[in-house]
């Protein structure tokens, strides 16, 4: 899983050749901690066709504000620089994959 910052967000997410699932999270968010291992599994299993990345919204609020992320965790799936799917809140792996089906 890639760790994003304000400095590398555009390059890694908006200009990549694969879809990128970005986890907007914070340290104080219990559901964020619950979903982290699930995202690690998805990154390991689907890394050949999907990049999974995370960005701490408290450390980089300008990126969260740019995409109107108000709750955590928020997962945005980007393809060709555009958001194609947004998922709010923690979900089990099978439901996350169902929500992402057809997008990568």
N, C-alpha and C positions, 0 to 999 in steps of 0.2 A: 504494500500500500504506500502511496506517495503522500508526503506531507507538503501541503501547499502553504504559501505565504502570499502577501500582497505583491511581492517582487516576482514570483514565478507563476502566479495564477494564470495570467493571459497566455503565456507560452505553453504551459502544460495542459490547460483545459480548452482554450479557445482555438488553438492552432495545432492540436494533435491529430493524428491519423486514425485514432480509434475513439469510440464513444468513451466518455469519462463520467463516472458516477462520483459526485462530490458530496461528502458528508460534512455539513456545517454543524459543529459541535461546540460544547463548552465544558470546562472542568467541573462546574457545579450541577451538571445535568445527569441525574441517575439513568434515564433512558438512553442517553448517549453512551454511557459505560456498558449498558446491556447490549447495545447493537454493535459495538466495536468488534467483538470476536466474530460475529456473523459476517461483517463486512470483510474481515481478514479471510474468512473461508471463501467468500465469493471472489475475492481478488485472486486467491490461489487456484480456484477451480475454473475461472473464466478469464484469466489473465491473457490468454491468447487473443481475445476479441473485445475485452473491456478493461479499462484502467479504472481502478478504485483509488480515490484520493480523499484526504480529509483536510479541513481547515478549521482552526480554532477561531470562532467568531469573536471571542473577547479580545484576542490578540490582533485580529485583522477586521475590525468592524466595518471598514470601508467596503470590503468585498461583500459582507453580509448585507449591508445597506444597498449596494448596487443591485442585488437580486431580491430585495424585499424579504429577506429571511427574518422572520420575527419570532419563530418558535424553534425549539431544538429537541431532538435532531431534525434537521431538514436535509433530505437527499435530493439533489438536482442531478439529472442525467443530461449531459450535454453531448450533442452531435453536431459537427461542423459549426461550432461556436454558438449554437442555440440550445436553449433548454427544451428538451422533448418530453420530459417527465419530471414531476416533482412529487415527492413522497414526504409527508410530515409525520413524525412520531416513529417510535420503535415498533417493529413488527417481527414475527418469526421469519426465519429464512425462507420458507416455502411461500409465504405471502409476499415478501419482498421480490422474490424471483417471479412470482405471478404478475406483480405490478410492472416489472421490467420486461416481461416477455414481449418479444417482437421489436424491441428497441435497440438491441445489440446483437 
